[in-house]
């Protein structure tokens, strides 16, 4: 069995040692071999690892807190944008203006979803995420995604199209 003790140097400095005792049989009878090893380097390494671990955990907590706070700060104005776009959509608009209004709303809702995902990520790290399954319509989702990228695609001279197999 190894013992962890402290030894004293000539200068009076105390340092950790590991002492191992092993019984042996010799021609003279029973004896014990004693090994003493300076483990101060190992102790320093373990202390440094522990400090690094604690610093990493503190940094991770700070990052999660920052993500949660920023997500909440961004959600408020995004909800305002979505509300104003809804109000704008209820006014008299040309077909082109209505189309742009719809795209603004889809993009805003998409951005809000990303912010919510960031908030969910910080909840996952904190072990507080609760899943809430929801049904959705694949065709509507595909259409909405296409709408968000329509303007960018047309600026580049591209046409976006999608096809969902019937019955899917």
C-alpha positions, 0 to 999 in steps of 0.5 A: 500500500502506498502512503501519501506523506510530506517530507522536509527538505534541508531548506525547511520546504515541505513537499509531497512524497509517496511512500511504498512499503513492500515486505520481502523474505531474505536470508537474514529473515523478514525485511521491508523495502521502502521507496520514497518518491517526490510527487510534487510535479504530479501534484502541480500537474493535477492542480493545474488540470483541476484549475483548467477544468474549473476555468473551462466550466466557468467559461462554459457557464458564462457562454451559456448565460450570454447566449440565453441573455442575447437570445432574449434581447433579440427576440423582443425586437424580432417579435415587434418586427413580426407584429408590424409586418402583420399590421402592414399586411392588413393594409391595402398593398399591391401584389408585389408589396404583399409578396415582399411583406410575406417574404419579410414575415417569413424571414423574420419568423425564420430569424426568430426560429434561429434565435430560439434554437440558440436559446435551446442550445444554451438550455441543452448545455444547462440540461434544461431543454424540454422537447415539444413535438409539433405536426407540420405540413411538408409542402407548406414548409418547403414553399415557405423556405423557397419564398425566403430565397426567391428574391436573392435567387432572382437577383442572381438570375436564378429560378427556384423550384421544388417538387414533392412526390405526390402522396408524400 
